[in-house]
């Protein structure tokens, strides 16, 4: 099993924006030093907690401060972008990364962002736009036909090339035919993950959900792959999890109960999930009451919190219950004390992973 990180990121409203960017960059640098495989960086325009609107700019800076870790958009929310512009930005970033870039794509689910760009309930279909836009980006990277491309989602023109003076659409990615594409799934039997399986994209499962939902994610992905004549590979599956490890389980639980993970869930995740009627995603039993979804419940049933031995046992159980996966993505927070998180990341790499059955 390889290790990575999913960085939404998470910072309380009112935080100094410059400081939050530096905080997140320093986490990427530390994970690179530890030998983690990858980091995915979220994109939001109207979420103060998830405050990076331009993950490609963040990644460009991180490339210059790291040596080997792969960096990805987590995700490029396609309704936020004109595909002609995004095709060029992503291709340029891929060249700057020289093989260290992965392109996460999605339909965008944050209500404020969807409202800004005119998508969501009763408006344009964000999922249909995502599928169409990604297909158009891939076409733009493969000698597109000149002409006007217009539909209910966007309008742009591919000009006729003038090769004698180098005019025309010419920017293609560094990785051919394109960088690895990933897509995240949230709901049971995610339609997005089914589409990812059909197209051979990387599946990413979100941090909120218990193991029974994860099982349906793989069912949807593998079914989509088989229908398209592809063989699904579990080593490509990324699962995100809240992880905190200390020398003892008691110390890890204390840090979780008194630290930023509790704050972020009680002040952001749970209010947001309740607002959008999505708290059920976190429940191991749909009959559970909302009041039962506590930090203690999440530590016992979803999160990986404990000593290295206890964390290894939890991850082994997760691996066996879902049937195997390839990359564990730890969730980023605004960690304080910072040295406790750095030790947690090191313990995971050096003492937990060697105990796992893969």
N, C-alpha and C positions, 0 to 999 in steps of 0.2 A: 504494500500500500504506500502510495506517495502522499505528500502533504502539500497543501496550499492554503490560501486565505481568500475569503470573500469580504470585501470592504464596501459597505453600503454608501458612505461610512456612517458613524453614529456620534453625533455631537449635540449637546443640548442647545435649543434656540438661544440666541444671544451670545454664543461663543465668538471669539475673535476669528474671523475667516482665515486670515493669514496663518494664525497659529494652528488652526485645525489642519490646514493643508500640510504644514511642516510636520505636525504630529503623525499624520497618516504616511507621509513619505518616509519618515524615520522608521515606522513599522515595516515598510517594504524593505528598506535597507537591512534591518535586523534579520528578517526572514531570509533574505538573500545570503547573508553571512552564515546562517544556520544550514543552508542547503535545501530550503523548501523549494518546491517545483514551480509554483505559480501563484499569482494574485489576480483576482478579478475586481474591477472597480466600477461601482454603480454610477448611474446618471439620473439626476433629478433636478428640476428647475424650481419647483414650488414646495419642497420639503426641507424645512430648516434643519431637521435632524440628519437628513441624508443630503448633505449640502454641496455635492460636487455636480455642477451642470455640464462639465466638459471633461469626461474621463480621458479622452484622447490627449488633452493638454497635460493632465496629471501624469499619464503614462509616459509621454515624451520626456518630462523632467526626470521621472523615475529611471528611465533607461540610462541616463547619464550618471546616475548614482549607484547603479547595481552592475553586477558582472554576469550573472547566469540565469536569474529567475525569469520566468515567462510572465508577461503581463497581458491582461485582457480587459476589454470593456465588459462590464457585467450589469447591464447590457447597454448596447446602443438601442435606445427606444425609437423604433423606426418611425412612428407617427410624428416625432419631433423634428424630422429631417427631410430635406429634399434628397432623393437617392442619388441624383447626379453629383451634388456637392459632397455627400457622405462617401461616395465611391472614391473620390479623389483624396479626401482626408484620410480614410482608412488605408488606402494604397500607399500614401506617403508615410504614414506611421509604420506600416509593415516594412518599408525600406529602412526607416530609421532604426527599427528593432532588429533587422537582419536575422529573422527566424525566432525572435523572442516575443512574438505577438500572437494572441488568439482573439478572434472577433466574436464576442457574445452579442446576440441580437435578441430582440423581444418586441412585443406589442405595446409595452408600457402599461402599467396598471395603477399609477398614482393618480388619484382623482383630479388634483389640481393641475397636473401636467396635461391630462387628457382634455380638461376644460380649456386650457390655454390654446391648444392646437385643434380643438373642435372634434374630438373623438369621444367614444364612450356610449353609455346608454342613451338611446334615442337619437344618436348622431352617427357619424361615420364609423365603420367597423374597423377597429384598430388591429384586430388579428388578420383580417383580410388585407389590410394595408401592409402589415409586416411581411406577409408572405409575398405580396406583389413587389414590394420595395426591395427585398433581398434578391429576388429573382432578377430585378432590373439592375441592381448593383453587379451581380455576377455577369450579366450580359454586357454591361459597360466595361468590364474587365476582359472582354473577349471579342474585340472588334465589332462594336455595335453597328447596326444599320443606321444610316443617316435618316433624319426625319423628326417630326414632332411626336413626343410621347405625352399623351394627355389622357387622364381618366378622372374619376371622382376624387382622387387623392392628391394628385400633383400634376404639374405641367412643366416640361422642359424640352429642349430641342437638341438633338445630336447633329452638329453641323457636318456638311459634306467635307471630307478631308482634302487638304491641298498639300500632298506629300513633298512637292518640290520646294516648299518653304516651311515645311514642318507644322502645318496647322491641322488641328483636329483632335479628337479624343485619343490620347496616347498613354496615359498613366495606368500602369498595371501593377499588381502587388509584387512584392519581393518573393513571397512563397507562391509557387505555381501549382495548380491553377489559382489558388487563393489561400489565405491563412485558414487554419482550422476554425470552424464555425461552431459555436456553442449556443444552446438555448436553455432557459430555465423553465422548470415546471413547479407549480404550486398545488393545484387542486387534484383530488383523486382522479386517476386515469387521465392525466393531463393531455389535452388535445395538442398542445404545443410540443410535448415530448413525443407524441405519436408522429407528428410531422417531422420532428428531428430524426427519428428512427428511419423514416422513409427516405430522408435525404442524406443520411449518413453523418449527421452533425453530432456534436458532443452533448450528452444530456447532463444537466445540472439540476439537482433537487435542493429546494430551499430549506433553510434552517428551522422553520416553524413546526414541521410536521413530524408525527410519530412514525414508528416503523411500518404500521399497516398502510399508511398512505404511500410511503416509499416503495412498498411492494407493488402497488398499483402503478407507480411511475415507471418501474421497469417493465411491467406488463404492457403498458401503453407504448413505450419505446420499442420493445422487441416486436410487438405486433405490427407496428408501423414499418419496422425494418423488414420483417418477413414478407409482408404484402408487397414490398418493393423489390423483393428478391435479394435482400441483403442479409448478412449474418451479424446480429448484434454482438458487440464485444463489451463485456462488463468492465474491462480495464479502462474504458473511456468514460464510465459513469462517475460523476462527481457528486458527493453528498456534503452539504454544508451543515455544520453543527456548532453550537455554543460549547466551547472547551475551556476548562480551567483546571490546571493540575498543580498541586503543591506536594510537599514531602509527605504529608499525611492527608487523609480524606477529611478529617476534622478541620484542618487549616484551609483546605480548598473550599469546603462548604462555608466556612466563616467569611472568607474573602468574597464569595459569591453573594451571600446574604447581606453583606454590609457594603459591597462595592458597586462598581458601575454596571455590572450585568443586571442586578436588581433594579437599579435606577432606570436603565434604558428600557427594560420590559414594563415596569410599572408606569413610567411616565410617557412612553411612546408606543411600544408594540401593542400592549393590551388595549389602551384607548383607541388606537387606530383600528385594530381588528374588531373591536366591539362596534365602532362607528360604521364599519363596512360589512357587518354581520359575517365575519370570517373567523371568529374565535373558535368555531368548531374545528377548524383545521388543526388545532393543537391537541385535540382530545383523543385519548386512546379508546374511549367509549363515547359514541355520539350522545348517549343518554346522560353524560356528566353535566352537572350544572356549571354555569360560567364561574361561579364563586369557587369551584374546586380547582380552577386553573390558576395555581399559585406558583411562586418561585420554587417552593419545596416540591410541588408536583412535577414541574419541569425538570428539576434536578434528578428526580427519581426515574422519570420516564422518557425524557427526550435529550437533555443535555448530557455532556460528558464532564463530570466534575468529580475529582477525587485524587487519591494518590496514584503514582504510576501503575501499581498493580491493579487497583480498582478501575482506573481508566482503561487499561488493557483488557480487563474482563468485560467492561461495557462495550468497547469497540469490537471485541470478538463476538459478543452476542449480537450487536448490530449487523456485523458482516454476515453472520450465519443466518440471521432471520430474514435478511433481504436477498440472500443468495450470492453475495459478493459485489464489490465495487472497487474502483481503481484509485480514486483520489479523495482524501478527506480534506474539506475546506473549513478551516477554523474561522469563526466570525471575528471581525475587527471591532473594537470599541475604543473609546477614549480612555485608555487604561491608566489608572492611578491606584496604587503606586506602580510606576512603570517597571521597576525591577522585578516585581512579582509576576507580571505578564511575561517578561523576557525569560524568567526561569521556567514558567509554564510551557512556553514554546520550545525551550531547550529540552525539558523533561519529556515532552511528547516525542520529539525527534530521537532522543538518545536512549530513553528508558522504556517508552511505551511501544513504539513501532517495532522494535526488535522482538517483542513478545507476541506480536500478532501472527495469525496463521497464514499470512501471505507476504 
